[in-house]
Amino acid sequence: MTLTTFVLFIILFLAPSIYQRTRFALQPDYFLKISLRKKVRLQIHHAHWGLIWIFISNLFYIFGNHSIFAILLSGLGWGLILDEIIPHLKMPGDDRVIELEVYKKSTRPTIILIGITTIAFVSLYLLTVY
């Protein structure tokens, strides 16, 4: 990794926290708008977007593309996730029964997600080998 790539990685790693924390300090009401959550009925947070970016960057790494794009996407993803780790750990939630009920009800969609992802992995592997 070159110095330039590393500096860009650090910038993209720090950018989500700087943006989110600054915007929250200046416009806390902005974060009350949850139109996407209402549409999809999921508790989407910016850490979830970070997981998606890390997932994509890891696909690049796994299949041999160690480009600057993959490195920067990884930095952005980790920045999005790390901004929410402590808040999630400190989030009050003492109802383990509800947590386990949600876990139980999410079995089918989880199996579908894992199945689709496995098919995508196999497809990508076959595309890169043949």
Backbone hydrogen bonds, N-H to C=O, Kabsch-Sander energy under -0.5 kcal/mol:
donor,donor_aa,acceptor,acceptor_aa,energy
6,F,2,T,-2.4
7,V,3,L,-2.7
8,L,4,T,-2.5
9,F,5,T,-2.5
10,I,6,F,-2.5
11,I,7,V,-2.4
12,L,8,L,-2.6
13,F,9,F,-2.2
14,L,10,I,-2.4
15,A,11,I,-2.3
18,I,14,L,-2.3
19,Y,15,A,-2.9
20,Q,16,P,-3.2
21,R,17,S,-2.6
22,T,18,I,-2.0
23,R,19,Y,-2.9
24,F,20,Q,-2.4
25,A,21,R,-2.0
26,L,22,T,-2.2
27,Q,23,R,-3.5
30,Y,27,Q,-1.4
31,F,27,Q,-0.5
31,F,28,P,-1.1
32,L,29,D,-1.8
33,K,30,Y,-1.2
34,I,32,L,-0.5
38,K,34,I,-2.2
39,K,35,S,-2.2
40,V,36,L,-2.6
41,R,37,R,-1.9
42,L,37,R,-0.7
44,I,42,L,-1.8
48,H,45,H,-1.1
49,W,45,H,-1.1
50,G,46,H,-1.9
51,L,47,A,-2.1
52,I,48,H,-1.9
53,W,49,W,-2.4
54,I,50,G,-2.6
55,F,51,L,-2.7
56,I,52,I,-2.5
57,S,53,W,-2.6
58,N,54,I,-2.7
59,L,55,F,-1.8
60,F,56,I,-1.8
61,Y,57,S,-2.2
62,I,58,N,-3.3
63,F,59,L,-2.1
64,G,61,Y,-1.8
65,N,60,F,-3.0
66,H,64,G,-1.0
71,I,67,S,-1.9
72,L,68,I,-2.8
73,L,69,F,-2.5
74,S,70,A,-1.8
75,G,71,I,-2.0
76,L,72,L,-2.4
77,G,73,L,-2.4
78,W,74,S,-2.7
79,G,75,G,-2.1
80,L,76,L,-2.3
81,I,77,G,-2.2
82,L,78,W,-2.8
83,D,79,G,-1.3
84,E,81,I,-1.8
85,I,81,I,-0.8
86,I,82,L,-0.5
88,H,84,E,-2.2
89,L,85,I,-2.2
90,K,86,I,-2.0
91,M,87,P,-0.7
91,M,88,H,-0.6
96,R,94,D,-1.3
99,E,95,D,-1.8
100,L,96,R,-2.6
101,E,97,V,-1.9
102,V,98,I,-2.6
103,Y,99,E,-2.2
104,K,100,L,-2.4
105,K,101,E,-2.6
106,S,102,V,-1.3
107,T,104,K,-1.5
110,T,106,S,-2.1
111,I,107,T,-2.5
112,I,108,R,-2.4
113,L,109,P,-2.5
114,I,110,T,-2.7
115,G,111,I,-2.5
116,I,112,I,-2.8
117,T,113,L,-2.4
118,T,114,I,-2.5
119,I,115,G,-2.4
120,A,116,I,-2.3
121,F,117,T,-2.6
122,V,118,T,-2.6
123,S,119,I,-2.7
124,L,120,A,-2.8
125,Y,121,F,-2.6
126,L,122,V,-2.7
127,L,123,S,-2.4
128,T,124,L,-1.8
129,V,125,Y,-2.0
130,Y,126,L,-2.3
